[in-house]
Amino acid sequence: MRSDNTKLSQPLEPELIAPCGMNCEICMAYLREKNKCSGCLTRGINKAKHCSTCIIRNCEKLSESSSGYCFDCQDYPCKRLQNLDKRYRTNYRMSMLDNLNNIKRLGLAKFIQQERSRWRCKHCGEQLCVHRPVCQNCGESWSGLC
């Protein structure tokens, strides 16, 4: 799978950063060619089922948050978010909690800017997928992002 390098010059839409801190641009469902997901917060009809039914995305407390992100919740980090973070740290070397803390500390625009360079293959420059341990373009292994 080869991504379009013109995406590098396009701003990452804020709607592609989920309330839990997931960057949808690096998700396998968003990157795939067939049945491509439109992203967690987008209004597109092509949303992956796990995004539409996500307990965190549909949490009633998110509507009470001024930012729309979990870090503004009085229960942050809740058990659901802790479990998701543990799964992503273990399986994909990425932390939702680190992402949320960086969004809060840096602001969304700066976080997005850092994500753009963080998730590029050091070998060929293509977009990496958090769910795959190798670049889908050149096959180069990557690790240690978390």
C-alpha contacts under 8 A as a table, 3 or more apart, distances in Angstrom:
res1	aa1	res2	aa2	distance
1	M	32	R	7.59
1	M	33	E	7.84
1	M	136	Q	5.47
1	M	137	N	5.82
2	R	126	E	7.35
2	R	136	Q	6.85
2	R	137	N	5.34
3	S	31	L	7.80
3	S	126	E	6.41
3	S	127	Q	6.31
3	S	137	N	7.97
4	D	7	K	5.82
5	N	8	L	5.64
5	N	9	S	7.91
5	N	126	E	6.98
6	T	9	S	5.68
6	T	10	Q	6.82
7	K	10	Q	4.99
7	K	11	P	7.68
8	L	11	P	7.55
8	L	116	R	7.24
12	L	16	L	7.05
12	L	25	E	7.94
12	L	112	I	6.55
12	L	116	R	7.91
13	E	16	L	5.53
13	E	17	I	7.73
14	P	17	I	5.59
14	P	108	L	7.45
14	P	112	I	7.97
15	E	18	A	6.98
15	E	39	G	7.17
15	E	40	C	7.16
15	E	41	L	5.06
15	E	42	T	5.77
16	L	23	N	5.95
16	L	24	C	5.00
16	L	25	E	6.44
16	L	39	G	5.49
16	L	40	C	6.42
16	L	41	L	6.52
16	L	42	T	7.31
17	I	21	G	6.06
17	I	22	M	5.68
17	I	23	N	4.69
17	I	24	C	6.04
17	I	40	C	7.48
17	I	41	L	7.62
18	A	21	G	5.27
18	A	22	M	5.13
18	A	23	N	6.48
18	A	24	C	7.04
18	A	40	C	5.70
18	A	41	L	6.38
18	A	57	R	7.37
18	A	69	Y	7.55
19	P	22	M	7.39
19	P	56	I	7.50
19	P	57	R	6.22
19	P	62	L	7.88
19	P	68	G	6.13
19	P	69	Y	4.21
19	P	70	C	5.67
20	C	56	I	6.80
20	C	57	R	7.28
20	C	69	Y	6.46
20	C	70	C	5.79
20	C	81	L	6.96
20	C	96	M	6.28
20	C	97	L	7.84
20	C	100	L	7.00
21	G	69	Y	7.43
21	G	70	C	7.91
21	G	96	M	5.05
21	G	97	L	7.06
21	G	99	N	5.27
21	G	100	L	5.03
21	G	103	I	7.97
22	M	96	M	6.14
22	M	99	N	7.40
23	N	26	I	5.94
23	N	27	C	7.07
23	N	115	E	7.91
24	C	27	C	5.05
24	C	30	Y	6.28
24	C	39	G	5.58
24	C	40	C	6.83
25	E	30	Y	6.12
25	E	31	L	6.90
25	E	39	G	7.75
26	I	30	Y	7.15
26	I	31	L	6.89
26	I	119	W	7.27
26	I	127	Q	7.32
26	I	128	L	6.29
26	I	129	C	4.71
26	I	130	V	5.57
27	C	30	Y	5.34
27	C	31	L	6.24
27	C	129	C	5.80
27	C	130	V	6.01
27	C	131	H	6.66
28	M	31	L	5.06
28	M	32	R	5.90
28	M	129	C	5.95
28	M	130	V	7.26
28	M	131	H	6.11
28	M	132	R	7.95
29	A	32	R	5.61
29	A	35	N	7.91
29	A	36	K	5.86
29	A	37	C	5.31
29	A	48	A	6.78
30	Y	36	K	5.34
30	Y	37	C	4.63
30	Y	38	S	6.26
30	Y	39	G	6.41
31	L	36	K	6.70
31	L	37	C	7.85
31	L	129	C	7.43
32	R	35	N	7.24
32	R	36	K	5.46
32	R	37	C	8.00
33	E	36	K	5.74
35	N	46	N	6.96
36	K	46	N	6.57
36	K	47	K	7.77
36	K	48	A	7.87
37	C	46	N	5.09
37	C	47	K	4.60
37	C	48	A	5.23
38	S	42	T	6.25
38	S	43	R	7.90
38	S	44	G	5.74
38	S	45	I	7.52
38	S	46	N	5.50
38	S	47	K	5.32
38	S	48	A	7.79
39	G	42	T	5.51
39	G	44	G	7.92
39	G	47	K	6.27
39	G	48	A	7.86
39	G	51	C	7.74
40	C	47	K	7.01
40	C	51	C	5.50
40	C	52	S	7.39
40	C	57	R	7.75
42	T	47	K	7.99
44	G	47	K	6.35
47	K	51	C	6.50
47	K	52	S	6.50
48	A	51	C	5.32
48	A	52	S	6.48
49	K	52	S	5.09
49	K	53	T	6.08
50	H	53	T	5.35
50	H	54	C	5.58
51	C	54	C	5.08
51	C	57	R	7.33
52	S	57	R	7.87
53	T	57	R	7.82
53	T	58	N	7.21
54	C	57	R	5.28
54	C	58	N	6.09
55	I	58	N	5.20
55	I	59	C	5.84
56	I	59	C	5.02
56	I	80	R	7.11
56	I	81	L	7.25
57	R	62	L	7.77
58	N	62	L	7.67
59	C	62	L	5.68
59	C	63	S	7.93
60	E	63	S	6.05
60	E	64	E	7.68
61	K	64	E	5.26
61	K	65	S	6.89
61	K	73	C	6.85
62	L	65	S	5.22
62	L	68	G	5.70
62	L	69	Y	6.77
62	L	70	C	6.69
62	L	73	C	7.07
63	S	66	S	7.83
63	S	68	G	6.73
64	E	68	G	7.96
64	E	73	C	7.70
65	S	68	G	5.31
65	S	69	Y	6.87
65	S	70	C	7.64
65	S	72	D	5.44
65	S	73	C	6.05
66	S	72	D	6.97
67	S	72	D	6.73
68	G	72	D	7.58
69	Y	72	D	6.11
69	Y	73	C	7.73
69	Y	100	L	7.56
70	C	73	C	5.43
70	C	76	Y	6.35
70	C	77	P	7.43
70	C	100	L	7.42
71	F	76	Y	5.67
71	F	77	P	7.15
71	F	100	L	6.21
71	F	101	N	7.18
71	F	104	K	7.26
72	D	76	Y	7.11
73	C	76	Y	5.23
73	C	77	P	7.94
75	D	78	C	5.32
77	P	81	L	6.01
77	P	82	Q	6.25
77	P	97	L	7.78
78	C	81	L	5.37
78	C	82	Q	6.17
79	K	82	Q	4.95
79	K	83	N	6.07
80	R	83	N	5.22
80	R	84	L	6.29
81	L	84	L	5.04
81	L	85	D	6.02
81	L	96	M	7.82
81	L	97	L	7.86
82	Q	85	D	5.04
82	Q	86	K	6.09
82	Q	97	L	7.79
83	N	86	K	5.09
83	N	87	R	6.23
84	L	87	R	5.16
84	L	88	Y	6.23
84	L	96	M	7.48
85	D	88	Y	5.17
85	D	89	R	5.97
85	D	94	M	7.85
85	D	95	S	5.43
85	D	96	M	5.17
85	D	97	L	6.34
86	K	89	R	5.13
86	K	90	T	6.02
86	K	95	S	7.62
87	R	90	T	5.22
87	R	91	N	5.87
87	R	92	Y	7.76
88	Y	91	N	5.22
88	Y	92	Y	4.99
88	Y	93	R	6.20
88	Y	94	M	5.52
88	Y	95	S	6.10
88	Y	96	M	7.44
89	R	92	Y	5.71
89	R	93	R	4.50
89	R	94	M	4.91
89	R	95	S	5.36
89	R	146	C	7.08
90	T	93	R	6.09
92	Y	130	V	6.01
92	Y	131	H	6.03
92	Y	132	R	7.77
92	Y	133	P	7.76
93	R	130	V	7.99
93	R	143	S	7.30
93	R	144	G	6.69
93	R	145	L	6.15
93	R	146	C	4.92
94	M	130	V	7.56
94	M	145	L	6.50
94	M	146	C	4.68
95	S	98	D	5.17
95	S	99	N	6.26
95	S	146	C	6.30
96	M	99	N	4.98
96	M	100	L	6.14
97	L	100	L	5.06
97	L	101	N	6.05
98	D	101	N	5.08
98	D	102	N	6.05
99	N	102	N	5.09
99	N	103	I	6.17
99	N	111	F	7.99
100	L	103	I	5.04
100	L	104	K	6.20
101	N	104	K	5.12
101	N	105	R	6.03
102	N	105	R	4.96
102	N	106	L	5.57
102	N	107	G	7.34
102	N	111	F	6.44
103	I	106	L	5.38
103	I	107	G	4.86
103	I	108	L	5.16
103	I	110	K	7.83
103	I	111	F	5.57
104	K	107	G	5.58
104	K	108	L	7.54
106	L	109	A	7.88
106	L	110	K	5.77
106	L	111	F	6.15
107	G	110	K	5.70
107	G	111	F	6.21
108	L	111	F	5.06
108	L	112	I	6.06
109	A	112	I	5.21
109	A	113	Q	6.28
110	K	113	Q	4.99
110	K	114	Q	6.26
111	F	114	Q	5.16
111	F	115	E	6.16
112	I	115	E	5.00
112	I	116	R	6.25
113	Q	116	R	5.29
113	Q	117	S	6.96
114	Q	117	S	5.53
114	Q	118	R	5.95
115	E	118	R	4.89
115	E	119	W	6.00
116	R	119	W	5.89
116	R	120	R	6.95
117	S	120	R	5.60
118	R	145	L	7.71
119	W	127	Q	6.09
119	W	128	L	5.30
119	W	129	C	7.65
120	R	125	G	5.26
120	R	126	E	5.42
120	R	127	Q	4.80
120	R	128	L	5.51
121	C	124	C	5.62
121	C	125	G	4.63
121	C	126	E	5.33
121	C	127	Q	6.33
121	C	128	L	6.02
121	C	135	C	6.40
121	C	140	E	7.68
121	C	142	W	7.53
122	K	125	G	5.78
123	H	138	C	7.80
123	H	140	E	6.90
124	C	137	N	7.74
124	C	138	C	6.74
126	E	135	C	7.52
126	E	137	N	6.76
127	Q	135	C	7.64
128	L	132	R	7.80
128	L	134	V	7.72
128	L	135	C	5.60
128	L	136	Q	7.06
129	C	132	R	5.48
129	C	133	P	7.84
129	C	135	C	7.25
129	C	136	Q	7.60
130	V	133	P	7.38
132	R	135	C	7.32
132	R	136	Q	7.76
133	P	141	S	5.94
133	P	142	W	6.09
133	P	143	S	7.17
134	V	139	G	5.25
134	V	140	E	5.28
134	V	141	S	4.24
134	V	142	W	5.87
135	C	138	C	5.67
135	C	139	G	4.80
135	C	140	E	5.27
135	C	141	S	6.40
135	C	142	W	7.33
136	Q	139	G	5.80
